[in-house]
Amino acid sequence: MATRPVPVRTILATIGLVLATYVVIALVVQARRVLIWAVIALFLAVSLHPAVEALQRRVPRCRRSVATLLVFLATAAVVGAVIALFVIPLAEEAGRFAGRLPAMINDARAGRGPVGDLLERTHALRFVQRHQARIGAFATGLGTPALHFVRSAATTVAGALTIFVLAYLMVLEGPKAIDRSLSLVDEAPAARIRRVGAACARTVNGYLTGNLLISVICGLLTYVVLLVSGVPFAGLLALFVAVTDLIPLVGATIGAVVASAVAFVHSLPAGIGAVVFFVVYQQAENHLLQPVILSRTVRLNPLTVLLAILIATEVAGILGALLAIPVTGIIQVVLADIWAHRGGRRLQLPMRAGNRPGNGDRSDADA
């Protein structure tokens, strides 16, 4: 039986589809940094959108542009205050450290003081004396990494400003864009999309709330441990650990290393105690706090939370760890909506605190 020749139209369509896929993948690879910024800005916009809506409800005459500006200015003020809590004490301590540095170097060479005692016990001073030439060559070669660090810092600042502006525009213009897009479809599908979108937004907000709660717990416990150990600047170190704990995958380790190093400089028992605390706490956070708290705020099973974090971290690193839980929650919401729609039911959104049965959100009432 003779086979029919493949139409030229089908061949051209297949080639065009392959080329279009290649172009899209190439664009994603080239613009991955901007796409990451956009995703982070979307998270920030989703988290600040309820505050803008609440401000408009409390002040009916307040325009959305004014409400958005006020909320973002308040957010910038909070971030600035947190940064000031680090910068001002660090600047003061840097001045004190510069004044005490010559005496500390003399004490270290003589084996006196906490630094000298630590160097004497670890035989680090002898190592430095024996390998002065290599250490000098290594220090000379630090110019290029330092230049890369400065460039990375400039890129980070530019990224933070870009994310802030993108999030502002998303909150300001997002509702209009969504309304215009949904006006192109029928009323029933539009109402369904709004319900699913509201549930996905609550999932993201739940993740951010749970992550902040975990960081607060980490900061408080760190403060107690450092304060009991007599480590100086326990409050500042605890705040640093809490902020870095917000960073997925590596943040907790960075905070633990810095706090433990300061504790070791203070005294050997304090350093050992800090290391033991952070090892135990990080295990408890990864296998207990995160699954339990995030399962309540994001409404995911603790096992699902843990598996999502592990798989996403293995696949996409830090970004995967950042997006694992909210993306899993969004997938759960979409699958629940599909399952409910096939059964002729409607997706039931979790009720907010204070909502009574029968007085649900507006999106719940939409048909």
Phi and psi in degrees as a GROMACS rama.xvg file:
@    title "Ramachandran Plot"
@    xaxis  label "Phi"
@    yaxis  label "Psi"
@TYPE xy
-71.8313  138.051  ALA-2
-86.8355  143.419  THR-3
-76.2854  139.564  ARG-4
-68.5972  145.093  PRO-5
-70.3449  128.283  VAL-6
-60.9863  145.294  PRO-7
-60.6023  -34.085  VAL-8
-62.6982  -40.5116  ARG-9
-67.613  -40.4189  THR-10
-62.8392  -45.2175  ILE-11
-65.3104  -37.66  LEU-12
-65.7843  -39.8798  ALA-13
-65.556  -44.2288  THR-14
-62.5418  -42.5904  ILE-15
-62.6768  -39.0157  GLY-16
-65.8248  -41.2357  LEU-17
-64.3426  -44.3581  VAL-18
-64.2062  -41.2912  LEU-19
-63.7098  -39.9582  ALA-20
-63.2558  -42.4021  THR-21
-62.3056  -42.9442  TYR-22
-63.9729  -42.6536  VAL-23
-63.4476  -44.5134  VAL-24
-63.1804  -41.9409  ILE-25
-63.3916  -40.8994  ALA-26
-64.7482  -40.197  LEU-27
-63.7974  -41.9798  VAL-28
-64.6133  -44.4635  VAL-29
-69.3237  -34.9459  GLN-30
-103.113  24.2752  ALA-31
-63.2421  -34.5987  ARG-32
-64.6072  -45.6705  ARG-33
-64.6526  -38.4308  VAL-34
-64.7731  -38.8691  LEU-35
-63.7243  -43.2319  ILE-36
-59.929  -41.4864  TRP-37
-65.0793  -38.7821  ALA-38
-65.3064  -44.0268  VAL-39
-63.5198  -41.0751  ILE-40
-62.7392  -37.1662  ALA-41
-63.2579  -41.3899  LEU-42
-60.3165  -45.8674  PHE-43
-63.5743  -41.155  LEU-44
-63.9863  -42.6098  ALA-45
-63.7757  -36.8523  VAL-46
-73.2177  -30.591  SER-47
-93.7236  -15.0652  LEU-48
-59.0019  -43.5452  HIS-49
-60.3373  -34.7632  PRO-50
-65.5016  -38.6365  ALA-51
-65.7596  -43.4722  VAL-52
-62.5399  -42.2941  GLU-53
-63.4367  -40.2933  ALA-54
-64.7487  -38.9121  LEU-55
-67.478  -34.5965  GLN-56
-69.3603  -38.6363  ARG-57
-74.4259  -32.0819  ARG-58
-121.757  87.9269  VAL-59
-58.6118  -32.0994  PRO-60
-80.4349  -5.86593  ARG-61
-75.7767  123.545  CYS-62
-70.7298  158.794  ARG-63
-65.8785  -36.8685  ARG-64
-62.4441  -40.8736  SER-65
-69.1627  -43.7688  VAL-66
-62.0738  -43.0692  ALA-67
-62.7973  -42.8582  THR-68
-62.6546  -42.6611  LEU-69
-64.4918  -43.2888  LEU-70
-64.1547  -42.1246  VAL-71
-72.1626  -34.1004  PHE-72
-65.2828  -40.4339  LEU-73
-63.7637  -40.3324  ALA-74
-63.4759  -43.9879  THR-75
-62.675  -36.6559  ALA-76
-65.7435  -40.4781  ALA-77
-64.8715  -44.9186  VAL-78
-62.45  -42.2618  VAL-79
-63.0785  -38.2553  GLY-80
-65.0846  -40.7834  ALA-81
-63.7618  -41.9914  VAL-82
-64.1463  -40.306  ILE-83
-62.4146  -34.3132  ALA-84
-61.3655  -26.5838  LEU-85
-87.5925  -48.2256  PHE-86
-66.5414  -46.7826  VAL-87
-63.594  -51.7081  ILE-88
-62.9363  -36.4436  PRO-89
-66.4419  -37.22  LEU-90
-65.9058  -41.5602  ALA-91
-64.2037  -44.4707  GLU-92
-69.4422  -30.5042  GLU-93
-63.6329  -40.118  ALA-94
-63.8587  -43.384  GLY-95
-63.8459  -41.1536  ARG-96
-65.0829  -39.8515  PHE-97
-62.4744  -37.2853  ALA-98
-70.9312  -31.4345  GLY-99
-93.1314  -5.5626  ARG-100
-60.6599  -45.9644  LEU-101
-58.1631  -43.295  PRO-102
-65.4425  -37.1645  ALA-103
-66.8594  -37.5457  MET-104
-65.4558  -43.4638  ILE-105
-62.807  -41.1786  ASN-106
-64.9187  -39.692  ASP-107
-64.9754  -40.4115  ALA-108
-65.3276  -33.9569  ARG-109
-86.1147  -3.52252  ALA-110
78.7175  21.6662  GLY-111
-104.068  162.898  ARG-112
75.7838  173.529  GLY-113
-63.481  -40.9224  PRO-114
-68.4196  -45.9989  VAL-115
-62.4024  -40.1652  GLY-116
-64.0844  -39.7601  ASP-117
-66.5575  -42.9888  LEU-118
-64.3897  -36.1993  LEU-119
-69.0166  -40.4133  GLU-120
-70.2904  -37.2687  ARG-121
-89.4915  -0.238674  THR-122
59.3325  25.8732  HIS-123
-69.6402  -34.0456  ALA-124
-64.225  -40.7755  LEU-125
-64.8421  -38.8098  ARG-126
-62.0035  -43.4114  PHE-127
-62.5736  -43.0859  VAL-128
-64.7268  -36.1821  GLN-129
-76.3391  -25.6252  ARG-130
-121.56  40.0822  HIS-131
-63.5076  -38.3191  GLN-132
-63.9504  -45.4593  ALA-133
-65.6175  -40.9854  ARG-134
-65.3723  -38.4818  ILE-135
-64.6415  -41.437  GLY-136
-64.7146  -38.7686  ALA-137
-64.332  -42.905  PHE-138
-64.5978  -35.1646  ALA-139
-65.2611  -34.2466  THR-140
-82.026  5.41015  GLY-141
-83.3278  -2.15795  LEU-142
-63.1839  -45.9245  GLY-143
-64.3202  -47.7225  THR-144
-59.7644  -35.211  PRO-145
-64.4267  -39.521  ALA-146
-64.5545  -40.7695  LEU-147
-63.0973  -36.7145  HIS-148
-64.3978  -42.0791  PHE-149
-63.134  -42.366  VAL-150
-63.9278  -40.9435  ARG-151
-63.7615  -39.2076  SER-152
-64.1819  -41.8224  ALA-153
-63.9645  -40.8038  ALA-154
-64.3334  -37.6465  THR-155
-64.0554  -43.4366  THR-156
-62.9547  -46.046  VAL-157
-61.3072  -39.6421  ALA-158
-64.5801  -40.6794  GLY-159
-63.2108  -43.2832  ALA-160
-64.9312  -41.3571  LEU-161
-62.8154  -43.562  THR-162
-61.4226  -41.7165  ILE-163
-63.2999  -44.5274  PHE-164
-66.7037  -43.5012  VAL-165
-60.5318  -44.1504  LEU-166
-62.7861  -40.3359  ALA-167
-60.1687  -46.6982  TYR-168
-67.7739  -34.4478  LEU-169
-63.8898  -44.0755  MET-170
-68.0996  -38.5475  VAL-171
-72.5322  -46.3496  LEU-172
-103.422  -9.24636  GLU-173
-56.783  -51.7117  GLY-174
-57.7977  -39.525  PRO-175
-63.894  -43.927  LYS-176
-64.2148  -39.3276  ALA-177
-66.256  -43.3993  ILE-178
-62.355  -41.8081  ASP-179
-65.637  -38.7556  ARG-180
-67.9915  -43.4468  SER-181
-72.0235  -20.1377  LEU-182
-69.2201  -13.5156  SER-183
-83.318  -11.7091  LEU-184
-114.202  171.221  VAL-185
-68.3265  167.253  ASP-186
-66.7683  -41.796  GLU-187
-65.9701  -49.4192  ALA-188
-62.2038  -35.3079  PRO-189
-63.6902  -42.2  ALA-190
-64.4801  -38.199  ALA-191
-65.0766  -42.2135  ARG-192
-63.2656  -39.4889  ILE-193
-63.463  -41.3103  ARG-194
-63.1873  -46.1748  ARG-195
-65.4369  -40.7109  VAL-196
-62.4553  -40.504  GLY-197
-63.9609  -40.1476  ALA-198
-66.3525  -39.4225  ALA-199
-65.2146  -39.8364  CYS-200
-63.14  -38.8655  ALA-201
-67.6996  -32.017  ARG-202
-63.6026  -45.0362  THR-203
-63.4323  -44.9527  VAL-204
-62.5448  -37.9253  ASN-205
-64.2606  -38.589  GLY-206
-63.9709  -46.5441  TYR-207
-63.4114  -41.1447  LEU-208
-63.3665  -44.6446  THR-209
-64.3944  -39.5485  GLY-210
-64.4734  -41.009  ASN-211
-64.089  -40.3814  LEU-212
-62.7162  -42.0361  LEU-213
-62.9309  -40.799  ILE-214
-66.0289  -38.1269  SER-215
-63.3954  -44.1331  VAL-216
-60.5068  -43.5764  ILE-217
-61.3443  -44.7513  CYS-218
-63.8657  -42.442  GLY-219
-65.0123  -45.6811  LEU-220
-64.9492  -38.6376  LEU-221
-63.0398  -41.6641  THR-222
-61.8471  -42.7188  TYR-223
-63.4671  -45.3508  VAL-224
-64.5508  -46.1675  VAL-225
-68.0613  -36.1209  LEU-226
-66.9762  -42.8574  LEU-227
-64.42  -35.6932  VAL-228
-77.0386  -8.99886  SER-229
79.16  16.444  GLY-230
-70.957  131.663  VAL-231
-68.7341  153.689  PRO-232
58.0442  43.0824  PHE-233
-62.4765  -39.1623  ALA-234
-65.3414  -43.4764  GLY-235
-64.9616  -43.7695  LEU-236
-64.2918  -40.3596  LEU-237
-64.4582  -38.9083  ALA-238
-64.727  -40.7047  LEU-239
-62.5693  -43.5156  PHE-240
-63.816  -40.2791  VAL-241
-64.8099  -40.853  ALA-242
-68.5967  -45.7322  VAL-243
-67.2226  -24.8644  THR-244
-66.3508  -19.0233  ASP-245
-68.699  -24.5995  LEU-246
-77.5764  124.079  ILE-247
-70.5382  152.598  PRO-248
75.0635  -56.7292  LEU-249
-112.515  -13.1986  VAL-250
-61.5483  -46.6492  GLY-251
-62.5315  -37.2972  ALA-252
-66.7538  -41.8274  THR-253
-60.8805  -48.5083  ILE-254
-61.0629  -40.7549  GLY-255
-66.0216  -40.1125  ALA-256
-64.7051  -45.0617  VAL-257
-64.7293  -47.8127  VAL-258
-64.5229  -40.5451  ALA-259
-66.3178  -38.0214  SER-260
-63.0689  -43.8735  ALA-261
-64.2314  -38.9564  VAL-262
-64.731  -39.1748  ALA-263
-65.2059  -38.6748  PHE-264
-63.1998  -35.8815  VAL-265
-67.5802  -52.4344  HIS-266
-166.313  154.918  SER-267
-65.3085  -44.8272  LEU-268
-61.0334  -38.8985  PRO-269
-64.006  -39.8268  ALA-270
-64.4977  -44.3929  GLY-271
-63.3958  -41.919  ILE-272
-62.8833  -39.0409  GLY-273
-65.6589  -42.4285  ALA-274
-62.5086  -45.1178  VAL-275
-61.6868  -43.4085  VAL-276
-60.6406  -48.378  PHE-277
-67.1491  -36.8508  PHE-278
-63.0407  -46.8755  VAL-279
-66.8343  -43.9132  VAL-280
-65.4738  -42.8414  TYR-281
-63.4605  -36.2195  GLN-282
-64.1741  -42.5573  GLN-283
-66.5441  -38.5906  ALA-284
-66.8733  -45.6077  GLU-285
-69.0147  -34.8255  ASN-286
-109.225  -5.31748  HIS-287
-129.428  -60.2695  LEU-288
-63.3077  -53.0003  LEU-289
-59.8183  -50.4837  GLN-290
-61.6704  -40.3339  PRO-291
-73.3044  -51.5252  VAL-292
-66.7533  -46.2451  ILE-293
-70.3107  -26.0697  LEU-294
-69.4019  -27.1954  SER-295
-83.355  -40.6398  ARG-296
-79.0203  -38.115  THR-297
-93.5395  -11.2856  VAL-298
63.1521  48.1829  ARG-299
-118.313  152.443  LEU-300
-63.904  137.497  ASN-301
-54.1175  -38.0954  PRO-302
-65.03  -39.3481  LEU-303
-63.773  -40.8321  THR-304
-60.2537  -48.7176  VAL-305
-63.6234  -45.1813  LEU-306
-65.0893  -38.3722  LEU-307
-63.4775  -42.3992  ALA-308
-64.2615  -45.9317  ILE-309
-64.7741  -45.5752  LEU-310
-67.6834  -45.8768  ILE-311
-65.7624  -36.7409  ALA-312
-64.8214  -40.16  THR-313
-67.4256  -34.2772  GLU-314
-82.7316  -46.4054  VAL-315
-125.73  11.2338  ALA-316
67.2867  -136.286  GLY-317
-63.6055  -44.8576  ILE-318
-61.8606  -38.6939  LEU-319
-63.7511  -41.0416  GLY-320
-64.281  -35.1862  ALA-321
-68.4282  -38.0091  LEU-322
-97.1987  -7.48043  LEU-323
-57.1886  -54.8471  ALA-324
-69.3253  -50.2038  ILE-325
-62.7312  -37.2711  PRO-326
-65.5725  -40.9697  VAL-327
-62.8734  -40.6913  THR-328
-63.8392  -39.9361  GLY-329
-65.1467  -42.2775  ILE-330
-60.9873  -40.173  ILE-331
-62.8458  -41.2229  GLN-332
-64.0731  -44.4477  VAL-333
-64.9474  -43.2768  VAL-334
-65.0305  -38.8027  LEU-335
-63.3549  -39.2076  ALA-336
-66.185  -42.1876  ASP-337
-62.8116  -42.98  ILE-338
-64.537  -43.2496  TRP-339
-66.8289  -37.7692  ALA-340
-67.1336  -38.112  HIS-341
-66.6274  -30.571  ARG-342
-87.1249  4.91182  GLY-343
78.0113  14.6775  GLY-344
-104.859  -175.095  ARG-345
-124.153  144.179  ARG-346
-62.4868  125.802  LEU-347
-96.0236  116.956  GLN-348
-80.9699  147.627  LEU-349
-62.1215  134.415  PRO-350
-76.5965  142.639  MET-351
-73.4311  161.743  ARG-352
-61.5025  129.289  ALA-353
98.6437  -14.0719  GLY-354
-80.5034  132.26  ASN-355
-98.0959  156.823  ARG-356
-58.5033  133.543  PRO-357
95.2835  -15.2836  GLY-358
-119.403  46.0473  ASN-359
-72.8894  -173.934  GLY-360
-67.0913  163.19  ASP-361
-62.418  -35.7482  ARG-362
-67.6702  -26.3932  SER-363
-71.1897  -28.4527  ASP-364
-83.7174  -13.0184  ALA-365
-70.3195  142.971  ASP-366
